[in-house]
Amino acid sequence: MQKIQTRKLVESAMLIAVGTVLSLIKFDMPMGGGVTLVSMLPLIILSHRYGWKWGTVSAFVYSLLQLVLGLDNVRYATGFGMAVAIIMLDYVVAYTVIGLSGIFDKTMGKGLPAVAVGIAVTFVLRFICHFITGVWIWDAMWPNDYGMNSYIYSLVYNGWYMGAELVITEIVALLIYKPLGKYFRGEDLAK
């Protein structure tokens, strides 16, 4: 049991580190935001491998690293409440929800369909967090240059890069699932 716990901690630390490095490889989108090189996929793997509870804890740790890397964004807040909203919705909650992906293993069984649905649902939850701050915080500070309604602008701005991130992550997960399926499902842990 101790060996499995140590392995779980080491693998989690490594996958969180891989995700963090992948988050630094970013392709900027035309309206803003950026698509990373599947930086959420290591969190998805952890959630399916060790369960959604562990996945959520791991994603929370990842969110704190993303907050540290994106701390400059918080300085734009004009008040304490706004700073808390940016920290919680653009970082802590937005990234922690990715760890919920493994919850679909319970209802769908461990397999590629659960991974695909987990990615889709958790990315939509992350999008909702960014959408809310886009309307509530960022548009209030910097109205968009396009004269769009703040809801439409936040939908387009955040939907553009989150949609691309979702599609790319789904494709890569589909491509690596067959050779790494036993790893995703944690079948190698009993050995």
C-alpha positions, -999 to +999 in steps of 0.1 A: +000+000+000+028+024+009+045+017-025+013+026-043+008+058-024+044+068-031+039+060-068+007+080-068+024+111-053+054+108-077+033+103-108+010+131-098+039+155-092+054+145-126+021+149-145+014+182-129+049+194-139+044+181-174+011+200-176+027+231-163+055+230-189+029+223-216+009+253-205+040+275-213+038+263-250+010+286-261-003+296-295-020+330-293-054+333-308-065+362-330-089+378-305-068+370-275-063+340-252-042+311-262-043+274-269-017+254-251-001+221-261-027+199-244-017+211-209-049+198-193-044+162-206-021+152-177-048+163-152-074+143-172-051+112-170-046+116-133-084+119-127-091+087-147-062+068-133-066+076-096-103+087-095-119+121-096-112+130-060-075+126-064-078+142-098-095+172-083-068+176-056-041+173-083-059+199-105-061+222-075-024+220-071-020+227-108-043+257-104-021+272-078+009+269-101-011+286-129-020+314-105+017+319-096+025+320-134-004+343-141-001+366-111+003+396-133-033+393-143-044+398-107-027+432-105-052+446-129-080+443-103-092+476-090-104+462-057-101+433-033-133+417-045-122+419-081-089+403-072-106+375-054-129+369-083-100+368-108-080+344-085-110+321-079-127+321-113-098+325-137-074+302-118-085+281-088-120+270-099-113+271-136-084+246-134-096+226-105-128+215-123-106+196-148-099+171-121-136+161-121-131+143-155-128+109-138-163+111-123-176+097-156-158+064-150-184+056-123-214+060-147-198+050-181-171+025-170-134+031-174-128+036-210-123+061-239-160+073-239-157+083-202-124+101-210-140+119-240-171+130-220-149+140-191-128+162-212-159+178-229-178+185-196-148+198-176-136+220-204-171+235-206-171+241-169-137+258-172-151+279-201-180+290-179-156+303-153-137+323-179-169+335-195-182+349-161-150+368-155-150+380-191-184+396-186-181+406-149-145+417-146-125+421-178-151+438-199-158+462-170-122+472-169-115+471-207-146+473-229-139+454-261-127+472-292-154+457-313-184+474-298-200+440-289-223+432-261-201+420-232-218+386-231-212+380-268-177+393-266-169+370-237-185+341-255-165+346-286-132+355-269-133+326-244-151+302-267-125+307-294-095+294-275-114+270-252-131+254-281-098+249-299-082+236-266-111+211-262-109+198-298-071+194-297-072+177-263-099+153-274-079+144-305-047+138-286-065+117-260-081+096-287-047+091-303-028+081-271-056+061-254-050+029-273-013+025-264-018+040-229-053+027-221-041+005-192-023+034-177-054+057-180-075+030-163-049+023-136-047-014-145-010-015-140-013-005-103-023-040-091+011-054-101 
